[in-house]
Each structure stands twice: as structure tokens, then as C-alpha cells.
């Protein structure tokens, strides 16, 4: 008690109906434990009719009383702190303050270590730079409270409610605010390390430049949050609602985004979803496919990666970030190609098992499945190398140029071609049969003389390859050998396909 405290022989009589009641023991110091309620039996303080803790008066001098309680680890549940101010940091160490009420109170730099504040109420209270270590604040309520630069370590905030509360630059480490509600709360530049926010609500809350490292926001409701510049590095956002969230400049590198709701979400070119040093976007599911990363049952990492890429492609399209959308489309198709490769390999393994077990019907089915996935994987492989999955005009030009040059170099060697106007045959060599000691052997006969004739034949062959690729067909040149005729058919068909792909990719880019 403070030195000027006036004590009497009468007892406080404050009654409390705890929940759950079985947390109370019969010999709790300062309390009379009855069947239905617990009653404070401390001496009354002055003329208040209550002890110094339960007296509903303003500005109570509690420093000395608080120091005495901290030394013996007792309970003052239901205590009232109205208009209490202290210039020095107070220590609430080893004290139970469940159901306590803090109103119009200034307890800056207060220390709550091993303190129980379950269902406590804080209203118009200043707790700046307060320290909460190994503290229980389950279902506590904070309204119009300032907790700037407060530190929470090994603290439970399950079901706690924060309304119009300031938590700017607060630090949370190994904290469990699962199911907590943060409405109109400010977490500007707050730091969260290994913090569990599962099922928490962040409505109209500011998370500007907040840092979430290895934290869990699964199934959290982050509707209308301001997360500009926030860092969600390796944070779990499974099933999290980011509806109408402002995520411009935010970082989601290695974040778990499977089934995250990104509806009307704002992003910009500074919003980061992957390591920029990688050649293309890669989420954590693709980077570490051997781990499930808490995915739902029967969902593989590559399936989750494809889902994330598809959603991010749409999100970037909605925010007029067409270049980034193209990159995520490529990653989506690559994830699908990897799935096809894995399913093909699994089918071949099953085929080998069926052969070893002499299961003819099973082997037939496994072979059909393997060939099906082989064909799909081959088509995806062609799409990647020819057009970067329909997103690269440059790659089409490179593929077309390579085909034209390759065929142009081959024509003079596989039968050649002839001019329709002057009858000149362009061929560098031909095959004929000779004999060696009476044994027939193939031999090559060189048909050009000198480097200029050789170069001229190649240039004419490149021209022939160009008109064949474009299917122009002037009729001035035509193939003569069997090999060149086959090559003409192949190049004409390939050219038609590449031209069609060029039109498709061009239209796709214009549409974006």
C-alpha cells in the first residue's frame, strides 16, 4: 500500500465470476473462493468501500502496492486503473490482472512480464514502449489505445480486439494473436517475427512498411488494408483475404500464396513476388517442390505453383502490368510442363512394374498413358522453345531464321534444286556408287569448283529457302532430289505454322 493509505478492518468484498472457474485454487492469497464466485478479502482502502485495486477512483497511488505484489506473485483480477499516471516505468511482473480495466491511463514503458491480462480492457490508455514478455492477453480489448514501439515477446493475443489502436513500430516475436481483431488499427513499420495470425481480422488497418518474417496469416481477413511497402517474406497467406488491399510496393518473396484471395487488389511495378535475380518468376512451391508447405491434401507443390502463377497473371493484367503478366504466364506454363514431365515419368515407372508383374492389360494402359503425357510434354517443349509459351515475338523470329538458314544450308547437299528459267542445277555434291577391289561403296562427287561458285550456290539456296518458308512459290526454282523434296515439304509446313504463331502472339500482345 502507499504510505498515506488508510486501512480498516473491513474487507473489500469485490466479487468476480471467473471463466473458467477451475483456474482458481482454494488458497489464493487475498481471495475467498466460494462455490459460484470468488470474493476479494483484502482490507478496504480509505473510504472507498473497496481495496486499493478494486476501488473505482481516479489517480490511485499504486506504485508501492504494485511492488509488494510483484514480489509474491499474486492475483488482483478485476482491478481498476482509472486516470493512473506514472512518470517512471511500472512493473506488473508475475501478477494476474484478468478482467482488469485500464481507462484514461498512462503507463508508458510499463513492464508486463509473466503477467496474465486475459479479458482485460484498455480504453484511452497510453502504453507506448511497454514490454509484454510471456504475457497472456487472450480476449483482451484495446480501444483508442496507444502501443507505439511496444514489444510483444512470447505473448498470447488469442481473440483479442483492437479498435482505433496505434501499434506503430511495435515489435512482435513468437507471438500468437490467432483470431485477433484489428479494426482501424495502425501497424506502420511494425515488425512481426514468427507471429501466428491465423484467422485474424485486419479491417481498415494500416500495415504500411510493416515487416512479416516467417509469420502465419493463413485464413486472415485483410480487407481494405493499407499494405504499401509491407514485407511478407516467407509469410503464409493461405486462404487469406486481400480484397481491396493496397499492396503497392509490397514484397511477397517466398510467400505462400495458394488460394489467397486477391480481388480488386492494388499493386504496381514495385510490388515484388519473386527473387528478381531469377530468369523468370518462381514461387516457393516450384523452388522447393519436395515440400508440401502446408498444402491441402492431394495438392502437389507444382499444382499450387500453377494456381499462384495463374492468379498473379490475372492480377497484373488487372493492374495494367502487361510485361509482368507475360512473365507469370510463362511460369504458369512451365509449371504445367513440369507436371506433364512428372506424370509421364510416373506412367513409365508404372509400365515397368506392370511388365515385371506380367500384367498385359495394365502394361497396355500404362503405355497409353505414358505416350499421352509424352505427346503433351513434347508440345509444351515446342511451345517453350518456339514462342516462350506464346509470349515472345523475338523467339519466333529466331526460330524462323534458324529454320531458313538450316534448310538453306542443307538443300545443296540433299539433292539440290534447279532453275526453271535457264535449267541450272544448284547442287554441291551427289552420291554415286563406286567400287573398291570389286566391292561397291558409296562415293561423293563434288560438283562446284572454287569458293565463289560454292558461295553462290549457298546464297541461291538461302533465297530458295526463304521463298519456300514463306510459301511464296515464284516457280523460278524447284527441288530436284528426293531429299530436297522432303525438306521442302517440311520447311513449307513449318513456315506456315511459325507464321500462324507469329500472328497469334502478335494479337495476344496487342490484346494485353
Backbone torsions as a table, in degrees:
resi	resn	phi	psi	omega
1	UNK	NA	156.7	173.7
2	UNK	-71.6	163.2	-173.0
3	UNK	-65.4	-31.2	-177.7
4	UNK	-91.9	13.2	-179.9
5	UNK	-69.2	136.6	178.4
6	UNK	-108.0	113.1	-174.6
7	UNK	-101.1	155.1	174.9
8	UNK	-133.6	173.6	179.3
9	UNK	-80.1	-12.3	179.7
10	UNK	-74.7	154.4	-176.6
11	UNK	-102.7	162.4	-174.1
12	UNK	-64.4	-57.7	179.2
13	UNK	81.7	7.0	178.1
14	UNK	-63.5	129.2	-177.0
15	UNK	-108.0	147.1	-177.9
16	UNK	-141.4	133.2	174.6
17	UNK	-103.2	94.5	-173.6
18	UNK	-73.2	157.2	177.5
19	UNK	-139.8	111.3	-1.2
20	UNK	-83.9	150.0	-176.6
21	UNK	-68.0	-28.2	-174.1
22	UNK	-72.2	1.5	175.0
23	UNK	-80.0	-8.1	-178.5
24	UNK	-95.9	140.3	175.5
25	UNK	-102.5	159.1	-174.6
26	UNK	-68.2	-24.6	-174.3
27	UNK	-109.0	35.2	178.5
28	UNK	-68.2	129.0	-177.0
29	UNK	-65.1	128.4	176.5
30	UNK	86.4	4.8	-176.6
31	UNK	-134.1	146.3	173.1
32	UNK	-107.1	112.2	-175.7
33	UNK	-89.9	110.7	179.0
34	UNK	-100.9	-172.2	-177.6
35	UNK	-69.7	-43.3	-173.4
36	UNK	-105.2	-32.6	-176.1
37	UNK	-135.1	167.2	170.7
38	UNK	-113.0	142.5	-172.9
39	UNK	-126.9	131.0	178.6
40	UNK	-72.7	128.4	-179.2
41	UNK	-114.7	24.3	176.0
42	UNK	-74.9	160.7	-179.8
43	UNK	-70.3	146.4	179.9
44	UNK	-69.2	152.4	-179.3
45	UNK	-109.8	119.4	-178.9
46	UNK	54.7	-136.4	-176.2
47	UNK	-103.9	22.9	-173.3
48	UNK	-82.4	-19.6	-176.2
49	UNK	80.4	1.0	179.1
50	UNK	-136.0	166.2	174.8
51	UNK	-73.2	172.7	-176.5
52	UNK	-61.2	-24.8	-178.7
53	UNK	-83.5	-35.0	-175.2
54	UNK	-101.8	1.0	176.7
55	UNK	-71.1	127.5	-178.0
56	UNK	-91.4	66.0	178.3
57	UNK	-125.8	159.2	-177.2
58	UNK	-88.4	150.7	170.9
59	UNK	63.7	37.3	179.6
60	UNK	-66.4	138.1	175.0
61	UNK	-81.2	104.9	-172.6
62	UNK	-114.7	1.6	-173.4
63	UNK	-59.3	-52.3	-178.4
64	UNK	-66.3	-40.8	179.4
65	UNK	-64.1	-39.0	-179.9
66	UNK	-65.9	-39.9	179.3
67	UNK	-64.9	-38.0	178.6
68	UNK	-67.3	-37.6	179.9
69	UNK	-69.2	-39.3	-176.5
70	UNK	-62.5	-28.1	-177.1
71	UNK	-73.5	-26.3	-176.6
72	UNK	-116.5	8.8	172.1
73	UNK	51.7	81.4	-175.7
74	UNK	-126.4	-173.6	-176.4
75	UNK	-119.1	133.5	172.4
76	UNK	-132.6	48.5	-179.8
77	UNK	-56.7	144.2	179.2
78	UNK	77.9	13.5	-178.6
79	UNK	-66.4	152.8	178.4
80	UNK	-111.9	130.5	175.1
81	UNK	-127.5	95.3	-176.4
82	UNK	-116.4	120.9	178.1
83	UNK	64.8	22.8	-179.9
84	UNK	-80.8	129.2	178.2
85	UNK	-132.0	143.8	179.8
86	UNK	-144.7	129.8	178.0
87	UNK	-75.8	-24.2	179.7
88	UNK	-103.3	148.6	178.2
89	UNK	-65.6	129.3	179.3
90	UNK	-94.6	149.0	179.4
91	UNK	-111.0	121.2	176.4
92	UNK	-106.4	41.3	-174.2
93	UNK	-72.8	135.4	174.7
94	UNK	60.3	34.5	-179.3
95	UNK	-121.0	142.2	174.0
96	UNK	-98.1	119.5	-179.3
97	UNK	-124.0	37.9	177.7
98	UNK	-59.6	142.0	179.6
99	UNK	64.7	11.5	179.5
100	UNK	-68.7	154.6	179.2
101	UNK	-122.3	124.0	177.4
102	UNK	-114.8	116.3	-177.1
103	UNK	-135.3	131.1	179.9
104	UNK	51.1	45.6	-173.3
105	UNK	-116.4	143.3	176.6
106	UNK	-118.3	107.9	-179.6
107	UNK	-128.1	48.7	-179.4
108	UNK	-60.6	140.3	179.7
109	UNK	63.6	21.3	176.9
110	UNK	-68.2	152.6	-178.1
111	UNK	-114.3	119.1	177.6
112	UNK	-115.5	90.7	-178.3
113	UNK	-114.7	127.6	-176.1
114	UNK	55.0	40.4	-175.7
115	UNK	-108.5	141.7	177.3
116	UNK	-107.7	118.5	-179.0
117	UNK	-126.8	35.5	-179.6
118	UNK	-61.8	132.8	178.9
119	UNK	60.8	18.5	174.9
120	UNK	-71.3	155.2	-179.7
121	UNK	-121.6	129.0	179.1
122	UNK	-120.2	119.3	-178.8
123	UNK	-134.0	127.6	-178.6
124	UNK	51.6	46.4	-174.6
125	UNK	-115.5	143.2	177.5
126	UNK	-108.3	116.7	178.9
127	UNK	-127.9	38.7	180.0
128	UNK	-61.7	136.7	179.8
129	UNK	61.4	18.0	176.2
130	UNK	-69.1	153.1	-179.1
131	UNK	-116.7	122.1	177.2
132	UNK	-115.0	104.9	-178.3
133	UNK	-122.8	124.4	-176.9
134	UNK	52.3	48.4	-175.3
135	UNK	-112.0	146.4	177.7
136	UNK	-109.9	116.8	178.9
137	UNK	-122.8	33.7	-178.6
138	UNK	-61.3	129.5	178.5
139	UNK	59.4	19.9	173.3
140	UNK	-71.8	156.5	-178.8
141	UNK	-123.9	128.3	179.0
142	UNK	-119.4	120.9	179.1
143	UNK	-130.1	125.7	-179.5
144	UNK	51.1	49.1	-176.4
145	UNK	-115.5	144.3	179.0
146	UNK	-106.6	118.8	178.7
147	UNK	-125.6	34.9	-179.0
148	UNK	-61.0	134.8	179.3
149	UNK	60.9	18.3	175.4
150	UNK	-71.1	154.5	-179.1
151	UNK	-118.6	126.4	178.4
152	UNK	-118.5	117.5	179.9
153	UNK	-133.6	128.3	-178.3
154	UNK	52.7	44.4	-175.4
155	UNK	-113.1	141.7	177.6
156	UNK	-101.8	125.8	178.2
157	UNK	-127.0	34.3	-175.1
158	UNK	-63.8	122.3	178.0
159	UNK	71.6	11.0	179.0
160	UNK	-69.2	154.7	-178.8
161	UNK	-122.4	129.5	178.8
162	UNK	-123.0	120.3	-179.8
163	UNK	-127.3	124.7	-179.8
164	UNK	52.0	48.8	-176.3
165	UNK	-113.7	143.2	178.8
166	UNK	-103.5	121.9	177.3
167	UNK	-128.9	35.8	-178.6
168	UNK	-64.3	132.7	179.4
169	UNK	59.2	20.7	174.2
170	UNK	-72.5	156.2	-178.8
171	UNK	-121.0	127.9	179.3
172	UNK	-121.3	123.9	178.5
173	UNK	-136.4	127.5	-178.7
174	UNK	51.7	45.1	-177.0
175	UNK	-108.5	151.7	-174.7
176	UNK	-125.3	81.3	175.9
177	UNK	-93.6	39.7	-178.7
178	UNK	-60.6	133.1	178.9
179	UNK	72.2	7.9	179.3
180	UNK	-72.5	157.5	179.9
181	UNK	-118.8	123.9	179.7
182	UNK	-121.4	102.5	-179.1
183	UNK	-113.5	128.1	-179.2
184	UNK	52.0	42.6	-177.7
185	UNK	-108.6	147.1	-178.2
186	UNK	-112.4	122.1	176.7
187	UNK	-117.0	35.6	-175.9
188	UNK	-58.3	122.9	177.9
189	UNK	60.3	24.1	174.7
190	UNK	-74.2	156.9	-179.3
191	UNK	-121.7	130.1	-179.4
192	UNK	-124.3	120.2	179.8
193	UNK	-123.4	120.3	178.9
194	UNK	52.8	47.8	-177.3
195	UNK	-106.5	137.3	-175.2
196	UNK	-103.6	106.2	-179.5
197	UNK	-109.3	26.6	-175.5
198	UNK	-56.6	124.1	177.3
199	UNK	74.0	9.5	-179.7
200	UNK	-73.7	159.6	179.3
201	UNK	-116.2	127.4	176.2
202	UNK	-123.7	85.9	-178.6
203	UNK	-100.3	127.5	179.4
204	UNK	51.4	42.0	-176.6
205	UNK	-108.0	144.2	178.3
206	UNK	-96.5	121.3	175.1
207	UNK	-117.1	29.3	-176.3
208	UNK	-58.9	124.9	177.2
209	UNK	57.9	19.3	173.9
210	UNK	-72.2	152.8	-177.6
211	UNK	-120.1	120.2	177.3
212	UNK	-113.2	110.9	179.9
213	UNK	-116.2	121.3	178.5
214	UNK	53.9	37.1	179.5
215	UNK	-102.4	168.6	-176.2
216	UNK	-125.5	111.0	176.2
217	UNK	-113.1	29.4	-178.9
218	UNK	-58.6	135.9	178.0
219	UNK	60.5	16.8	176.8
220	UNK	-76.6	152.3	178.3
221	UNK	-105.3	102.5	-178.5
222	UNK	-109.2	43.9	-178.6
223	UNK	-68.4	132.3	176.0
224	UNK	61.5	26.7	177.5
225	UNK	-81.5	153.6	173.7
226	UNK	-103.0	99.4	-176.6
227	UNK	-111.4	32.3	179.9
228	UNK	-64.0	126.0	178.8
229	UNK	73.8	7.5	179.6
230	UNK	-72.4	153.4	-178.6
231	UNK	-116.6	112.3	-180.0
232	UNK	-109.3	39.2	-176.3
233	UNK	-59.6	124.5	179.7
234	UNK	47.7	43.2	176.3
235	UNK	-103.2	139.6	179.1
236	UNK	-82.3	121.4	177.8
237	UNK	-121.9	31.0	178.8
238	UNK	-60.0	129.0	176.9
239	UNK	60.3	16.5	-179.5
240	UNK	-77.6	140.4	177.3
241	UNK	-92.4	117.0	174.1
242	UNK	-115.9	40.0	-177.9
243	UNK	-66.5	129.0	179.8
244	UNK	55.7	24.5	178.2
245	UNK	-79.1	145.0	176.6
246	UNK	-98.4	102.0	-176.1
247	UNK	-111.5	28.1	179.2
248	UNK	-66.1	127.9	-179.9
249	UNK	77.7	4.2	-179.7
250	UNK	-77.7	158.9	-179.5
251	UNK	-117.1	123.7	179.1
252	UNK	-120.4	28.5	-178.3
253	UNK	-60.6	126.8	179.4
254	UNK	61.4	18.5	175.9
255	UNK	-76.3	150.4	179.2
256	UNK	-91.9	105.9	-170.2
257	UNK	-113.2	17.7	-178.3
258	UNK	-67.7	127.1	179.8
259	UNK	61.5	24.0	171.7
260	UNK	-72.9	134.4	-179.3
261	UNK	-88.2	112.8	-179.2
262	UNK	-116.5	70.0	-177.1
263	UNK	-101.2	125.8	-178.8
264	UNK	54.8	33.2	-179.9
265	UNK	-84.8	134.7	179.8
266	UNK	-92.7	128.6	173.0
267	UNK	-136.6	168.6	174.2
268	UNK	-142.0	-173.1	-176.2
269	UNK	-66.7	-16.4	177.7
270	UNK	-88.2	-7.7	176.1
271	UNK	-73.2	125.2	-173.0
272	UNK	-112.7	128.8	178.5
273	UNK	-115.8	-4.2	-178.7
274	UNK	-158.4	167.8	179.2
275	UNK	-66.6	117.8	-177.1
276	UNK	-66.3	-13.5	178.7
277	UNK	-77.7	-12.2	178.6
278	UNK	-77.5	149.8	-179.2
279	UNK	-66.5	-23.3	176.8
280	UNK	-151.4	162.5	-179.7
281	UNK	-59.0	134.9	175.3
282	UNK	-139.6	123.4	176.4
283	UNK	-89.4	172.5	-174.2
284	UNK	-64.6	-27.8	-179.1
285	UNK	-67.8	-35.0	179.0
286	UNK	-82.4	-34.1	-179.5
287	UNK	-68.3	-34.8	-179.8
288	UNK	-125.8	66.9	-176.3
289	UNK	-68.0	-13.5	-179.4
290	UNK	-78.7	-8.3	179.3
291	UNK	-112.9	148.7	-178.9
292	UNK	-85.2	-22.2	-179.3
293	UNK	51.2	46.3	176.4
294	UNK	59.7	35.0	178.3
295	UNK	-77.6	156.5	176.5
296	UNK	-61.0	159.4	-179.1
297	UNK	-61.9	141.4	179.4
298	UNK	70.5	13.3	175.0
299	UNK	-109.8	116.6	-178.7
300	UNK	-82.3	157.7	177.9
301	UNK	-57.5	-38.8	-179.5
302	UNK	-68.8	-33.9	175.0
303	UNK	-65.9	-40.7	176.7
304	UNK	-64.7	-39.6	178.7
305	UNK	-62.5	-43.8	178.8
306	UNK	-61.5	-40.9	178.4
307	UNK	-61.9	-45.2	-178.8
308	UNK	-63.1	-45.1	-179.8
309	UNK	-62.4	-40.0	179.5
310	UNK	-63.3	-43.2	-179.6
311	UNK	-67.9	-39.6	179.9
312	UNK	-71.0	-31.7	174.2
313	UNK	-60.9	-46.7	179.6
314	UNK	-65.3	-40.7	-179.2
315	UNK	-61.9	-43.1	179.5
316	UNK	-69.4	-34.6	174.5
317	UNK	-62.1	-42.9	-179.0
318	UNK	-64.2	-26.5	-179.3
319	UNK	-102.2	21.2	175.3
320	UNK	57.7	37.6	176.5
321	UNK	-112.0	74.0	-171.5
322	UNK	-67.3	-38.0	-179.2
323	UNK	-63.6	-45.2	178.6
324	UNK	-66.0	-35.6	177.6
325	UNK	-62.1	-39.2	178.1
326	UNK	-62.8	-39.9	-179.8
327	UNK	-63.7	-41.0	179.9
328	UNK	-71.6	-30.1	174.4
329	UNK	-64.0	-42.3	178.2
330	UNK	-61.7	-44.4	179.6
331	UNK	-64.0	-36.4	178.0
332	UNK	-61.8	-45.9	-179.4
333	UNK	-68.5	-34.0	177.8
334	UNK	-68.2	-38.3	175.9
335	UNK	-63.5	-38.4	177.8
336	UNK	-66.6	-38.8	179.5
337	UNK	-64.7	-38.3	177.1
338	UNK	-65.0	-37.4	176.6
339	UNK	-63.7	-41.6	179.0
340	UNK	-63.5	-39.6	178.3
341	UNK	-63.4	-42.1	-179.8
342	UNK	-66.6	-42.2	179.4
343	UNK	-66.1	-35.7	176.0
344	UNK	-63.4	-46.2	179.7
345	UNK	-63.7	-39.6	178.3
346	UNK	-63.7	-38.2	179.6
347	UNK	-66.6	-39.5	177.6
348	UNK	-66.1	-38.4	176.9
349	UNK	-63.7	-41.4	177.9
350	UNK	-65.7	-35.0	177.1
351	UNK	-62.8	-43.9	179.0
352	UNK	-62.4	-39.7	179.0
353	UNK	-65.4	-40.8	179.0
354	UNK	-64.9	-37.6	178.4
355	UNK	-65.9	-42.6	179.2
356	UNK	-64.4	-32.5	-180.0
357	UNK	-89.3	1.3	179.7
358	UNK	58.0	36.9	177.4
359	UNK	-94.1	96.9	-174.4
360	UNK	-66.0	-47.9	-178.9
361	UNK	-63.6	-42.4	178.7
362	UNK	-65.0	-38.7	179.0
363	UNK	-65.7	-38.1	178.5
364	UNK	-63.6	-45.2	179.3
365	UNK	-65.3	-40.9	-179.8
366	UNK	-65.6	-39.0	178.7
367	UNK	-65.6	-41.6	178.0
368	UNK	-61.5	-43.6	179.2
369	UNK	-64.6	-43.5	-179.8
370	UNK	-62.2	-42.9	179.5
371	UNK	-67.2	-35.1	177.8
372	UNK	-62.5	-48.2	179.0
373	UNK	-70.2	-30.4	175.9
374	UNK	-62.7	-43.7	-179.8
375	UNK	-65.6	-43.2	-179.5
376	UNK	-65.9	-39.0	178.6
377	UNK	-66.0	-37.6	179.6
378	UNK	-65.9	-41.1	177.8
379	UNK	-62.9	-42.9	177.9
380	UNK	-64.2	-38.0	178.3
381	UNK	-62.7	-42.5	177.3
382	UNK	-64.2	-41.9	179.1
383	UNK	-60.6	-39.6	179.8
384	UNK	-65.6	-47.0	-175.1
385	UNK	-79.3	-24.7	-178.6
386	UNK	-90.2	-40.0	-172.7
387	UNK	-135.0	6.7	-172.5
388	UNK	51.8	50.1	178.4
389	UNK	58.7	43.7	173.7
390	UNK	78.5	18.5	-176.3
391	UNK	-120.6	-5.4	-173.7
392	UNK	-123.5	108.0	173.4
393	UNK	-69.6	-36.5	179.2
394	UNK	-58.0	-43.1	-178.5
395	UNK	-64.7	-32.9	177.4
396	UNK	-66.3	-43.7	178.1
397	UNK	-62.3	-41.2	178.4
398	UNK	-63.0	-43.9	180.0
399	UNK	-64.4	-42.1	179.8
400	UNK	-65.2	-44.1	179.3
401	UNK	-62.7	-42.1	179.8
402	UNK	-63.1	-40.8	179.6
403	UNK	-65.6	-43.9	-179.2
404	UNK	-62.9	-46.2	-178.8
405	UNK	-66.7	-43.7	-178.3
406	UNK	-62.0	-45.8	179.4
407	UNK	-68.4	-37.2	178.1
408	UNK	-62.1	-34.7	177.5
409	UNK	-76.3	-25.7	-176.1
410	UNK	-85.5	-32.5	-174.3
411	UNK	-51.5	-48.6	-177.7
412	UNK	-66.1	-14.9	-176.2
413	UNK	-101.1	-14.7	-175.2
414	UNK	-114.7	22.3	177.2
415	UNK	135.2	-25.7	175.9
416	UNK	75.2	-170.1	-179.0
417	UNK	-148.8	166.3	-173.3
418	UNK	-130.6	147.8	177.8
419	UNK	-82.7	132.5	-178.7
420	UNK	-77.5	-18.6	-175.3
421	UNK	-88.2	-45.1	-176.7
422	UNK	-117.1	-0.5	176.8
423	UNK	75.2	12.6	179.0
424	UNK	-72.7	133.2	176.9
425	UNK	-99.9	129.2	179.1
426	UNK	-105.6	104.4	-178.7
427	UNK	-154.1	135.8	-177.1
428	UNK	-88.4	-38.4	176.0
429	UNK	-149.3	165.8	171.2
430	UNK	-139.0	160.5	-179.3
431	UNK	-97.8	140.5	172.9
432	UNK	-145.7	165.5	-179.1
433	UNK	-98.3	127.4	172.6
434	UNK	-116.6	-168.6	178.1
435	UNK	-137.1	146.5	175.9
436	UNK	-129.7	107.4	-176.9
437	UNK	56.9	38.6	176.6
438	UNK	84.8	0.9	-178.6
439	UNK	-104.4	124.4	179.0
440	UNK	-65.3	131.3	177.0
441	UNK	-137.8	145.0	176.4
442	UNK	-71.8	145.4	176.9
443	UNK	-140.7	153.6	-177.3
444	UNK	-104.2	131.4	178.0
445	UNK	-111.0	117.7	179.3
446	UNK	-74.7	128.9	-173.2
447	UNK	-108.1	-1.7	179.8
448	UNK	-116.2	151.7	179.7
449	UNK	-122.3	121.2	176.0
450	UNK	84.5	159.0	-177.0
451	UNK	-68.9	-30.7	-177.3
452	UNK	-69.3	-41.0	177.4
453	UNK	-66.4	-36.9	177.8
454	UNK	-63.4	-46.3	-179.0
455	UNK	-66.9	-40.2	178.9
456	UNK	-62.1	-40.6	177.6
457	UNK	-62.8	-41.9	179.7
458	UNK	-65.3	-41.9	179.0
459	UNK	-63.4	-41.8	177.9
460	UNK	-64.5	-35.0	179.2
461	UNK	-68.1	-37.3	176.8
462	UNK	-63.5	-41.7	177.5
463	UNK	-60.9	-44.4	178.8
464	UNK	-61.6	-37.6	179.3
465	UNK	-66.0	-38.9	-179.4
466	UNK	-63.8	-48.4	-177.7
467	UNK	-70.5	-26.3	175.6
468	UNK	-72.4	-43.5	-179.9
469	UNK	-60.8	-44.1	-177.2
470	UNK	-82.8	-1.2	-179.3
471	UNK	55.6	31.9	177.9
472	UNK	-69.9	-50.8	175.0
473	UNK	63.0	63.9	177.8
474	UNK	-63.5	-27.4	-177.7
475	UNK	90.0	-1.0	179.3
476	UNK	-76.9	-21.5	178.7
477	UNK	-131.4	145.0	177.2
478	UNK	-148.5	149.5	-177.3
479	UNK	-70.7	149.0	-178.9
480	UNK	-113.5	-38.8	-177.7
481	UNK	-89.6	164.3	178.5
482	UNK	-63.4	-44.3	-179.0
483	UNK	-62.4	-42.8	-179.3
484	UNK	-68.4	-33.4	177.7
485	UNK	-65.1	-41.6	177.2
486	UNK	-63.6	-42.9	-179.0
487	UNK	-65.1	-37.4	176.8
488	UNK	-61.1	-44.8	178.5
489	UNK	-61.4	-42.8	179.5
490	UNK	-64.5	-44.5	-177.4
491	UNK	-68.8	-39.6	179.1
492	UNK	-61.2	-45.8	179.6
493	UNK	-65.5	-44.4	179.7
494	UNK	-64.2	-39.5	178.8
495	UNK	-63.2	-42.6	178.6
496	UNK	-61.7	-40.1	179.5
497	UNK	-66.1	-45.8	-178.8
498	UNK	-65.3	-37.9	177.0
499	UNK	-64.7	-41.6	177.2
500	UNK	-63.2	-40.1	177.4
501	UNK	-64.6	-38.0	177.9
502	UNK	-60.9	-45.1	178.7
503	UNK	-62.9	-41.7	179.6
504	UNK	-62.8	-49.2	-177.9
505	UNK	-65.1	-41.8	178.8
506	UNK	-61.4	-45.4	177.5
507	UNK	-62.8	-37.7	179.5
508	UNK	-64.4	-42.7	-179.6
509	UNK	-68.9	-39.3	178.4
510	UNK	-65.3	-38.0	-179.2
511	UNK	-63.9	-32.7	179.4
512	UNK	-67.5	NA	NA
